[in-house]
Amino acid sequence: MTTNDVQHLEAGHVLQTYRRAPVVFTRGQGIFIYDEDGQQYTDLISGIGAASLGHSHPGLVSAIADQARTLLHTSNLFFHPLQGQLARQLADMSGLSRTFFCNSGAEAVEACLKFAKRHWHTRGDAKRTEIIALEHSFHGRTFGALSTTSSEAYRVPFQPLLPGVQFIPVTVDALKTAVSSSTQAIIVEPIQGEGGIRPLPQAFAEALNEVCARFDVPLIADEVQCGLGRTGKPFYYQKLGLQPDLVAIGKALGGGVPVAAALVNERIASTVSYGDHGSTYGGNLLSCRAALVFLDELINKGLLDHVATIGPQVEKRLRALAERRTEIVEVRGQGLMWGLEVNTDVDAIVDAARNHRLLINRTSGSVVRLLPPLIITLEEIDQALETLEAAFTDVANKKS
């Protein structure tokens, strides 16, 4: 099928919720992805952070094929041998002892919100009805997650949403003013992703720990985009010194296979009962097998150390690029998660990069987002940034 054939078929039968770029991808290898004509693209967005091991990773391919031949799914009515193994590894990484498995980051956020609410129900405290979220936040598109997503463009068409959510700026004063004995939970992204790649300031993280302890408020860390090694740490909340009670993870965990989880400490877990939540596909054998491959690569085979080593070099190169390009007004991020705030047409930059067969995307209106596979090398980064600079040049030349 040609690109036109694919577009025509989708136009007639697929619900039009995505504004897709006019390219059809058919295969991938490493950090590269190939269209129907065999043209090679460098992938600096990795399925919005999900293709953490790149494309067609041999270990992941082998494990998925083996598991498909063996057993894919049993439901959570029964035990299987992989959930416990995966949950134990996640507990070792996070310090949170319990895991609820689901299929996507939004589902993981939903689970965290439900468990925080259930915590206060179990404790018999009906006054705890308010949730504090941050400006520039994005937690997903399901109703609870959407209720804690700050952008009105996402929320307004679907109101009324979950009541009692208050959005505050990322300042210590605003936080201390907002939190009270009525606060049910605080939800934050240690690095805000869709909101423009905005790491939380250290002083704000310290204030979060302080107010949560003072008012006994559960803290939810949404690490769906910034977690699982993307910043060179298992989780970015660890670098900030945050002490979350619940952590939402997804994206990178399955290397492209849908799997996500809510990580929960014993304080919250002790207030959750049988039947409080569930997921038909959550934690099935295929997704757990994929996640175990990813964690083995991350922890045991040096991928986390690789990101920690390459991250500062990527930052150095991006800041050098910003010095050369007046269109770049700010560079933000950590590890292999970066945003370039620009003062020009971001969509034009994205399109120009794609014309050079480089995949990036826009977020938060004026930010070029870079989320390459964690396996990317420094040489590949250098080549990709040369291409990105050529895209900036193309846009500038068209404007002049």
N, C-alpha and C positions, 0 to 999 in steps of 0.2 A: 504493500500500500504506500502511496505517496503521501507527503505531508498534507496536500490538499484533500486526499481521500480521508485521512485520519481526522482532520478538522471538520470536514463535512459530516462524517459519521457521528462525531461527538456533538456537533451543533444540533443534530436531530434527536439525540437520545440521552445525552449526559446533562444533568442539571447544571446550569451555568453559574457556578459559584466561584470559579477560578478564571482569572484573566491570564491565559497561558501565553508564553513566548512561542513564536511560530517555528518550532523545531521539534522533531520526533527522535527520541533517543532509543536505541535498540540493544546496546551492550556497553559494558565498561570493563576497565582493567586498571587497578591501582588508583591513581588520582585522575585518570582520564576516562572520558565517557564519549561514546561514538554515536553519530546520528545515522539515519537510514542510508545515507550516501557514503558512509564510512569516514566522514570527517571527524577528526579528533579534537575534543574540547578539554581544556584543563578545568577541573571542577574545584572551585574555591567556595562552594556552598554546601556540598556533600549532602544533598537532600535535606537542607536546613538542619544540618548537624547530625543526621541519623546515620549516614554512611561513614561511620567513625573509622572503620578499617579499610576505607576505600572500596573499590568495586571488585567483585569476584575474588575476594581474599581466599586463598587456597584452603586455609584451615576452616574458615566459616563454610565454604562451599562443601567441603568434605563432611563436616559435622551435620549440616542440614540434610544432605543426601542420605547419610547413614541413619539419621533419626527418622526421615520420611520412610525409609525401608522398614523401620522397626516399629514405631508407634508415634502418632502425631498428637493425639488428644484423647483424654479420658473424662474430662470435666473435674470440678473440684468436689465431687461426691466421693472421690477415692484418692488414695495416696499414689504418688509416683516418685521415683528416686531422685529427681533433679531439683524440685523446689527447695527442699531443705538445704541442699548443697549451695545453691545460689543465694539463699537467704543468709546462710552463715557467712559467706564471703562478703556480702553487702554489709552485714553487721560488723565484721572485722574492719572494713574500710571506713564506715561511718560512725561507729560507736553507738548506733541505735539498734536495739536488739531484735526488733520485730519487723517483718516485711509483709505487706499486702501487695499481691501481684495483679496487674491489670494490663491494658494494651496500649495506652497512649499517655502523653504528658498531661493532657486535660483531665483524663480519668484519674490520674494520680493526684492532681490537685483536688478534684472532687472528693476523693477518698480522704485526703488530709482535712478538708473542711468538715466533712461528716464526722470524722473521728474526734476533731476538736469540739464540735457541737455535742457529740455523744458523751464526751468527758464531763461536761458540765451537767448534762441530764443525769448521769450516774451519780454525780456529787450532789444533786438536788438543788442546784443554784440556778434558778430561773431568771435571775437578773443579768446573767451573762449573755447579752443579745447582740453586742456590737462587734464588728470585724473592722480592723484597720488595715488598709492597703495603701500603696504608694502611688503618687503621680508617676506617669510614664510606665506603669505596670502593664504586663500582659501575662495572663495565667491560663488562657485557653478559651474555647468557644462554647463549651457546655454551660448550663445555666449557673451553677455555682462558681465555676472558674470565670465565666463572663462577668458575673456580678462583682468580681474583684479585679477586673481589668479596667484601667482608668479611661481609656479612649471612648468618648461618647459615640464616635462613629461606629464602634463595635456594639455598644450597649443599647443605644436609644431605640433601634428598630425592634428590640425584643423585650422592652420593659412592659410590665413591672418585673424586676428581677429579685434576687435575694435581698430582703430588707436589712437595714442596719449597717450597711457598708459605708465607711468614711474614708475618703482619699485625702492623703496629706502630702505636702512636699517633703522632699528628703532633707529635712533639717532637724537638728536635735530639739530645738524649741517647739516645733510643730508636733514632734513625737511626744514630748513630755506633756504638752497641753492636751493631746488627744486621748492618751491612755488613762483608764480609770478602772474602778472595780466593776464596771459594766462591760469591760472588754472581754469578748469571747476568745479572740485569737488575733494575732498579727501575722500577715502574710507578706513576704518580701522575696524578690529575686536578688541574691547576692551580687549578680551582675544582670542588670535589666537587658534583655535581649531585643525583643521587638520594639522596646522603647528607645532604642538607639545605642546599645552597647554601653551601658552606664554602670560601672562598678560602684557599689555602695562605699561612701567614705568611711574610713576607719573610726572616726569619732561617732558617726551615726551607728555603726555596728556596736560600739561599746555602750552607747545609750540604749540600744535595743536590749542588750543583756541586762542592763540596770533596771529598766522599766518592767521588763517581763518578770524579773525576780521580785521586784517590789509589789507588783499587783498580781502575781501568780498567773501570768498570762501565757498560754501556749504559743510558741513561735513556730511558724511554718516557713521553711526555706524552700523555695521553688528553684531547684537546680536542674530542671529539665533541659535547659540549653547550656548552662555554664558548668554543669557537673560532670563527673565520670572522666576526669583527666583532661578536659579541654583547656584548663588553665595551668596545667602542670602540677596540680594537686588533685587528689581523689575528688574533693569537693571544695568549692571556693569559700564556703562558710568557714572551713577550717583555717584558711589563711587569714580571714577576718577575725577569728576567735569567737564567732557566733556560737550560741548554744541552743540549736533548734530542738524542739520536741518532735517535730515531724518534718520529713524531707520528701519532696516529690522529685522523682527522676524518670527519665524516658530517653527519647532520641538515641543517643550513642549506645545505649545498653545492649541493643540487639544487633548492632552493625548494619541495620537496614531491615531486620525482622521486627515486626511490631511487638514490643514488650516495654512495660513501664512498671513503676512500683511506688508505693508510699512506704517510707521507712519511719518507724514509730518507736519511741522509747518506752520503757516499762511503765512510766507514769501514765501515759495515755493508753497503752495497751491494756493495762489492768482495768480500764473502765469500758472496754469494748466486749461485746458478748456475741455468741453464736447467732448468725442471721442478721447482724447489723449491716453487713455489706457483702457484695458478691460480684463475681464476674465469670461468665461461662467460659471464655477463652483465657482468662487471666492465669498466667503461670503454666500454660500447657507445655508439653514436653519439647516441642520444636522451639518455642521462644526461650525456654530455659536453657536449652542446649546452645542456642546462638549466644545468649548472654554469658554463659560459662566460657565460651571461646573468647569473647571480647575481654572479659575480666582476666583470663589467662594471659592474653596478649598485653593487657594494660599493666598488670601487676608483676607477672612472672617472667615476661619476655621483653621487658625494657621499654614498652611504649610510653609509660608515664614519665620515665626518666628522659626519654627522647623529647617529649613535649616540654618538660621543664628546661631542657638544654636549648632547644631551638627557639622557645618563646621569646627570650630577651633579644635574640638575633633578629627575629621577625619585627619586634618593636623598633629596634634600631633602624632597620631598613624602611619601615613605614614612616618614621619620623624624618628620615632623610628625604623620602619622597615628598612629605609635606613641606619641607623646606624649599624644594624645587617647584612645587605646584601651589600657586596662590589660591587655587580653588579649594584646597584642603585647609579648613580652619581649625580642626581639632582631630587628634588621634586618641581613641579610647579603647581599652581592652586589656586582656591578659592572655598569655600563652598562645593558643591558636583560635582566639575569639576576638575579632577586632572590628571597630567601626570607624569610618572616616567621615566626619561631619564636613559637608561641602557647601559652597555658596553658589553652585551651579545646578543645572538640571540633572538630578540623579538618574532618572530614567534614561536620559540620553547617554550617560556614562555606562549604564548597564547594557544598553543596546550596542554601544560602540565596542564594549568589551566582548560581547557575544559575537559581533562581526569579526573580531580577532580570535574567536573561538576560546574565550575565557568566560567562565560562568561565575558571576557574582550576583548580588541582589540588593534591592533598596529596602530600608526599614526606617520607620519613624520619620517619613517625609523627606529628610535631607541627609540620610546616612547611607554610605556604601558599606555593606556588611560582608565580612570575610569569615567563613567557617570551613576551612579546608579539612579534608580527612586528617586524622591524627598521625597517619603514616607519612605525611608529606616530608620531603627532604628540604634542606636549605637551598640546594641547587634548584629544585623545582619551585621554591618560593621566589628565588631571584628571577627565574624565567617568567613566572606569572606576574610579578610586579613590573617587569619591563613591559609586558603586554598591557597591564593596567595603565601604566604611564602613557603608552601609545593611545589608549582609549581617551584619556584626558586631553591629549594633544588633538585628536580628531575632533572632539567636541569644541575645543577652543578655536580651531581653524574654521569650523563651520559658522561660529558666531562672529568671527572677524571679517 
